[in-house]
Amino acid sequence: MEVVIEGLEINILEKIKKTKGKDKEVVRVVEEMKKARVKNLRGNEWEIEEELMLKKGKVYIPKDEELRMEIV
């Protein structure tokens, strides 16, 4: 299945990608994935897909108050 994303959504996705390094939980999970050389962790609870972190199959929004408010 191919998803086409355009307009403001592109900016939001870029912000999500940039802020993932500021979220301690995401940083820890990414480090675990790198050590194990895998793209999913803990029975697919966490996955990396096109530079986005997925938690339980959904895009994980890093703990960034400003970003979360913008999305809402």
C-alpha positions in Angstrom: 0.0 0.0 0.0 1.4 3.4 -1.0 0.6 6.5 1.0 0.9 9.9 -0.6 1.7 12.7 1.8 1.8 16.3 0.8 1.3 19.8 2.1 1.4 20.6 5.8 1.7 16.9 6.6 5.2 16.8 5.1 6.3 19.6 7.5 4.9 17.7 10.5 6.6 14.5 9.5 9.9 16.3 9.2 9.5 17.8 12.7 8.7 14.4 14.1 11.8 13.0 12.6 13.9 15.9 13.9 12.6 15.8 17.5 12.9 12.0 18.0 16.5 12.6 19.2 15.2 14.7 22.1 12.9 12.0 23.5 14.9 9.8 26.0 12.6 6.8 25.5 13.1 6.9 21.7 16.9 7.4 22.0 17.1 4.4 24.2 15.0 2.2 21.9 17.0 3.3 18.8 20.2 2.4 20.6 18.9 -1.0 21.5 17.8 -1.5 17.8 21.2 -0.5 16.6 23.0 -2.9 18.9 20.8 -5.7 17.9 20.9 -4.7 14.2 17.1 -5.0 13.8 14.3 -2.8 12.6 11.8 -3.9 15.2 12.1 -4.5 18.9 10.2 -6.3 21.6 7.9 -8.3 19.4 7.1 -5.4 17.1 6.2 -3.0 19.9 8.8 -0.6 18.4 9.7 -0.4 14.7 11.5 2.1 12.5 9.9 2.8 9.2 11.2 5.5 6.8 13.0 7.3 9.7 9.8 7.3 11.8 9.4 5.5 15.1 6.3 3.4 15.3 5.0 2.1 18.6 2.4 -0.7 18.3 2.0 0.1 14.6 1.4 3.9 15.0 3.7 6.9 14.5 5.2 7.8 17.8 5.1 11.5 18.5 8.2 12.4 20.6 7.6 14.1 24.0 7.8 17.6 22.7 5.0 19.8 24.0 5.1 22.3 21.1 5.1 19.6 18.4 2.2 17.7 20.1 0.2 20.9 20.3 0.8 21.7 16.6 -0.4 18.2 15.7 -3.6 18.5 17.8 
